[in-house]
Amino acid sequence: MKETLDESMGVQPERLKNLFKNLVNIYSPTGKEGEIIKYAEKYLKNQNLPVRKQEVDDNRFNLIVLPETRDEIALCFVGHLDTVTAHDLDDYGFREEGDMAFGLGTADMKAGCAAMMEAFAVLAERGENFPPVGLALVVDEEEDNKGIKTLVNEYSCPWAIVGEPTGLVPCLGHYGYLEIMLRTQGKRAHSAMPELGKNAIENMLKLLLQVTEYISSKAHGLVYNIRELSGFPGGFVVPDSCEAWIDLHLPPNSRIDMLKTEFERLLEVARENITSLDVQLRFEDTYSGYQISQERPLVKKLKEVYREMSIPWEPHDFRSHSDGNVLWSAGVDPIILGPGRLETAHTAEESVSFDQVLEAAQLYLNFALSL
């Protein structure tokens, strides 16, 4: 990135790095976001930004910044401050190796949050008419999306930028999401006499083999993950119950209703092929994907900002679940765009290039000013 980008509109690299470091060093797994919300609220107020707290539950809040001089906004920058739980509670904090910053939440998505907060700090410092943009820092994205669901119940705007890690590639398409629960039933017996029982885990493994073969054979780009597999009861017995939870990510234009139908048919076939299979199927969280046209006026504005900053314009699809799915279902058009790489998120070696965080802050700022 050209050095002039840092200086031309007021983005301050040292301030941004300190903010980013402090955010990463505050442990904020889903459900325990209290400390980081307090820090972010104080920080934004110190930048003379009008901050509102929106209650999500008894102990958690979203933070919302809206220009006091405007009744409506054209775009909201959205970031979540919660993370997954740490792989190592003794070693989750911020550390640097050259340009790379490591630590829990660096990519997903405290880098994006820090870049947005820096952009808004610069907007506040300009002392001119605030552009028609807002900022929402929400909680609970990694679990039940309670933060964003609470946000859209009270506030609305036509567009959003969600700062998930995309390597600054603008994602105009978003995968859909379907959560599946499978439960097999068996017959309990003493572990030393398994022939007297019916092992629910064993039948589940046979079923999952058919399920994964089916998904892998599909040509329409399904992405699956067996997230959890549990047998009940524990102890020295043949388990009589087993649950499996599967995450399915579907390309933007997939028909979720058709996929549900195919899964139901698959289980009918499995009951015929697996002896004494007793299985239940339940579809849990369901979110459709979407695709935003490059011909939309606001997208064209974003493309022009990319051109001015000499950043390649190569729109892509975001293949994970995010707050963008919830925003879309609420009538908001979300573009997923942030620093970092999705493939490092939720891993022990999560990281992001600080130069990219800096570039993200300038990109967010320039886009806000273009509106």
C-alpha positions in Angstrom: 0.0 0.0 0.0 1.2 3.5 -0.8 2.3 5.5 2.2 0.3 8.5 1.1 -2.9 6.5 1.8 -2.2 6.7 5.6 -1.7 10.4 5.6 -4.1 11.7 2.9 -7.3 11.4 4.9 -6.0 11.2 8.4 -5.7 7.5 9.2 -3.2 7.1 12.0 -1.2 3.8 11.9 0.1 4.0 15.5 -3.3 4.7 16.9 -4.8 1.9 14.9 -2.2 -0.6 15.9 -2.6 0.2 19.6 -6.4 -0.1 19.3 -6.0 -3.4 17.5 -3.6 -4.8 20.0 -5.8 -3.8 22.9 -8.9 -5.4 21.3 -7.0 -8.7 20.8 -5.6 -8.7 24.3 -9.1 -8.6 25.8 -10.4 -12.1 25.9 -14.0 -12.0 24.6 -15.4 -15.4 23.7 -19.1 -15.4 23.0 -21.1 -14.9 26.2 -18.2 -13.0 27.9 -18.1 -9.8 25.8 -18.6 -7.4 28.7 -15.0 -6.2 29.1 -14.4 -5.5 25.4 -17.7 -3.7 25.0 -16.8 -1.4 27.9 -13.4 -0.8 26.3 -14.9 -0.1 22.9 -17.5 2.2 24.3 -15.0 4.3 26.2 -12.7 4.4 23.2 -15.4 5.6 20.8 -16.6 8.3 23.3 -13.0 9.5 23.6 -13.0 10.0 19.9 -16.1 12.3 20.3 -18.4 9.8 18.6 -22.1 9.5 19.7 -22.3 6.0 21.1 -25.6 4.2 22.0 -25.8 1.0 23.9 -28.4 -1.5 22.8 -29.3 -4.2 25.3 -29.1 -7.8 23.9 -29.6 -9.6 27.2 -29.1 -8.8 30.9 -25.3 -8.6 30.6 -24.5 -7.8 27.0 -24.9 -4.9 24.7 -24.4 -3.8 21.1 -22.6 -0.5 20.5 -24.1 1.8 17.8 -22.7 5.0 16.4 -25.1 7.1 14.3 -24.5 10.7 13.1 -26.6 13.0 15.2 -27.2 15.3 12.2 -28.9 12.7 10.0 -32.3 11.0 10.3 -31.3 8.1 8.0 -28.1 6.4 6.9 -27.2 4.8 3.6 -24.8 2.3 5.0 -23.8 0.6 8.3 -20.4 -0.8 9.0 -20.9 -4.0 11.1 -18.4 -5.9 13.2 -18.6 -8.5 15.9 -16.4 -8.3 19.0 -16.8 -11.9 20.2 -14.5 -14.7 19.3 -14.5 -18.5 19.6 -12.9 -19.8 22.8 -9.1 -19.8 23.1 -7.1 -22.9 22.2 -4.7 -21.9 25.0 -5.8 -19.5 27.7 -2.2 -18.8 28.5 -1.3 -17.8 25.0 -4.2 -16.1 23.1 -3.0 -12.5 23.1 -1.4 -10.2 20.5 2.1 -10.8 19.1 3.9 -9.6 16.1 6.3 -11.3 13.6 7.3 -8.7 11.1 4.1 -7.3 9.4 2.0 -10.2 10.7 -0.1 -9.9 13.8 -1.1 -13.2 15.6 -3.7 -13.9 18.3 -7.2 -15.0 18.9 -9.6 -12.9 16.9 -7.0 -11.1 14.8 -8.7 -12.1 11.6 -12.2 -13.0 12.9 -12.8 -10.1 13.3 -11.0 -7.7 15.6 -8.9 -6.4 12.7 -12.1 -5.4 10.8 -13.5 -3.9 14.0 -10.4 -1.9 14.7 -10.2 -0.7 11.0 -13.9 0.5 11.2 -13.3 2.2 14.6 -10.3 4.0 13.2 -12.2 5.2 10.1 -14.9 6.6 12.3 -12.4 8.3 14.5 -11.1 10.1 11.5 -14.6 11.1 10.4 -15.2 12.6 13.8 -11.9 14.5 13.6 -12.7 16.1 10.3 -15.3 18.3 11.9 -17.4 18.5 8.7 -20.8 17.1 7.9 -20.7 13.4 8.8 -21.5 11.1 5.9 -24.7 9.1 6.0 -23.0 6.0 7.6 -23.3 4.2 10.9 -21.2 1.7 12.9 -22.5 -1.3 14.8 -20.3 -3.4 17.0 -22.3 -6.5 18.0 -22.0 -9.6 20.2 -22.8 -13.3 19.9 -21.9 -13.7 16.2 -20.0 -17.0 16.9 -23.0 -18.7 18.5 -26.6 -17.6 17.9 -26.3 -14.2 16.2 -28.3 -12.6 19.0 -26.5 -9.3 18.6 -27.3 -8.7 14.9 -30.8 -10.0 15.4 -31.4 -7.5 18.1 -29.9 -4.8 15.9 -32.2 -5.3 13.0 -35.2 -5.4 15.3 -34.7 -1.8 16.1 -32.6 -0.3 13.3 -32.7 -0.5 9.5 -30.7 0.7 6.6 -30.4 -0.3 3.0 -26.7 -1.4 2.9 -24.1 -2.8 5.2 -20.4 -3.6 5.1 -19.6 -6.6 7.3 -15.9 -6.8 8.2 -15.4 -10.5 8.1 -12.0 -11.7 6.8 -12.0 -11.7 3.0 -8.4 -10.4 2.3 -10.1 -7.1 1.2 -11.8 -9.0 -1.6 -15.4 -7.6 -1.9 -17.8 -10.5 -1.4 -21.1 -9.6 -3.2 -22.2 -13.2 -2.9 -22.8 -15.1 0.3 -23.2 -18.8 0.9 -26.4 -20.0 2.6 -26.3 -22.1 5.8 -28.2 -25.1 7.0 -27.7 -26.8 10.4 -28.7 -30.5 10.6 -29.2 -32.7 13.6 -29.2 -36.4 13.3 -30.2 -38.7 16.2 -29.9 -42.5 16.1 -31.5 -44.8 18.7 -30.3 -48.1 19.9 -30.6 -50.6 22.8 -28.5 -50.3 25.9 -26.5 -53.3 27.1 -23.4 -54.1 29.1 -20.2 -53.2 27.4 -18.8 -56.7 27.7 -21.9 -58.1 26.0 -22.5 -55.8 23.0 -24.4 -58.6 21.1 -27.3 -58.0 23.5 -27.7 -54.4 22.6 -27.8 -52.2 19.5 -25.0 -49.6 19.3 -26.4 -46.2 18.4 -22.9 -44.8 17.6 -22.2 -47.7 15.2 -25.4 -47.0 13.3 -24.6 -43.3 13.2 -21.2 -43.9 11.7 -22.8 -46.1 9.0 -25.3 -43.3 8.3 -22.7 -40.5 8.3 -20.7 -42.5 5.7 -23.7 -42.4 3.4 -24.4 -38.8 4.1 -20.9 -37.6 3.4 -20.7 -39.7 0.2 -23.9 -38.1 -0.9 -22.7 -34.5 -0.2 -19.3 -35.2 -1.8 -21.0 -36.4 -5.0 -23.1 -33.3 -5.4 -22.0 -31.0 -8.2 -23.3 -27.7 -6.8 -20.5 -26.9 -4.4 -21.9 -27.9 -1.0 -19.4 -27.5 1.9 -20.0 -29.7 5.0 -18.5 -30.1 8.4 -19.5 -32.7 11.0 -19.3 -30.4 14.0 -20.2 -32.7 16.8 -20.7 -36.4 17.5 -21.9 -37.6 20.9 -23.0 -40.9 22.3 -25.3 -41.4 25.4 -25.0 -42.5 28.0 -21.4 -42.6 29.0 -19.8 -45.3 31.0 -19.3 -49.1 30.5 -22.3 -49.6 28.3 -23.5 -49.9 24.7 -24.9 -46.4 24.0 -28.5 -46.3 23.1 -28.5 -42.8 21.7 -26.2 -40.8 19.4 -26.4 -37.3 18.1 -24.5 -35.7 15.2 -24.6 -32.0 14.2 -23.6 -31.1 10.6 -23.0 -27.6 9.2 -23.8 -27.3 5.5 -22.7 -24.2 3.6 -24.5 -23.8 0.2 -23.5 -21.6 -2.8 -25.5 -18.4 -3.1 -28.3 -19.5 -5.4 -28.9 -22.9 -3.9 -32.5 -24.1 -3.1 -32.5 -25.0 0.5 -35.9 -26.5 0.3 -34.7 -28.9 -2.4 -31.7 -29.9 -0.3 -34.0 -30.7 2.6 -36.1 -32.9 0.4 -33.0 -34.7 -0.8 -31.8 -35.3 2.7 -35.2 -36.7 3.7 -35.0 -39.1 0.7 -31.5 -40.0 1.6 -32.7 -41.2 5.1 -35.4 -43.3 3.5 -32.8 -45.1 1.5 -30.5 -45.4 4.6 -33.3 -47.1 6.6 -33.5 -49.7 3.9 -29.7 -50.3 3.7 -28.8 -50.2 7.4 -30.2 -52.9 9.6 -32.5 -51.7 12.3 -31.7 -48.1 11.7 -33.8 -45.8 14.0 -33.0 -42.2 13.1 -34.5 -38.8 13.5 -33.7 -35.8 11.4 -34.1 -32.2 12.4 -33.3 -29.0 10.5 -32.2 -26.2 12.8 -30.8 -22.8 11.8 -31.5 -22.0 8.1 -30.2 -19.0 6.2 -30.5 -18.4 2.5 -27.5 -17.2 0.5 -27.6 -14.3 -1.8 -25.9 -12.5 -4.8 -25.7 -8.7 -5.2 -25.4 -7.3 -8.7 -22.3 -5.3 -9.6 -24.7 -2.9 -11.4 -26.1 -1.5 -8.2 -25.2 2.2 -7.8 -23.6 1.7 -4.3 -21.5 -1.2 -5.6 -20.3 1.0 -8.4 -19.2 3.6 -5.9 -17.2 0.9 -4.0 -15.7 -0.2 -7.3 -14.5 3.3 -7.9 -12.9 3.6 -4.5 -11.0 0.3 -5.3 -9.8 1.9 -8.6 -8.7 5.1 -6.8 -6.8 3.1 -4.3 -5.3 0.7 -6.9 -6.8 -2.3 -5.3 -7.8 -5.1 -7.7 -11.6 -5.4 -8.1 -12.3 -9.2 -8.0 -15.7 -9.9 -6.4 -16.1 -13.3 -4.8 -18.5 -15.3 -2.7 -18.2 -15.6 1.1 -18.5 -19.3 1.9 -19.1 -19.2 5.6 -22.1 -18.2 7.8 -22.0 -14.7 9.1 -24.1 -11.8 10.4 -24.6 -11.0 6.7 -27.1 -13.8 6.4 -29.2 -12.3 9.1 -28.9 -8.8 7.6 -30.0 -10.1 4.2 -33.1 -11.8 5.7 -34.0 -8.5 7.3 -33.9 -6.6 4.0 -30.4 -5.2 4.2 -27.9 -5.7 1.3 -24.6 -6.7 3.0 -21.2 -6.7 1.3 -18.7 -8.9 3.2 -15.4 -7.1 3.2 -12.5 -7.1 5.7 -8.8 -7.7 6.4 -7.5 -11.2 7.0 -8.0 -14.7 5.6 -11.0 -16.9 6.5 -8.8 -20.0 6.4 -6.8 -18.8 9.5 -9.8 -17.9 11.5 -10.7 -20.2 14.5 -7.2 -21.8 14.3 -4.3 -21.7 16.7 -2.3 -19.7 14.2 -4.9 -17.0 13.5 -3.2 -14.0 12.0 -3.5 -10.9 9.7 -1.2 -8.5 8.0 -1.2 -5.2 9.8 -0.6 -3.4 6.4 -3.9 -4.9 5.3 -5.6 -3.7 8.5 -4.3 -0.2 7.7 -5.5 -0.5 4.1 -8.9 -1.6 5.3 -9.2 1.4 7.6 -8.4 3.7 4.6 -10.8 1.8 2.4 -13.7 2.1 4.8 -13.0 5.8 5.3 -12.8 6.5 1.6 -16.0 4.6 0.9 -17.8 6.4 3.7 -16.7 9.7 2.3 -17.8 8.7 -1.3 -21.4 8.6 0.0 
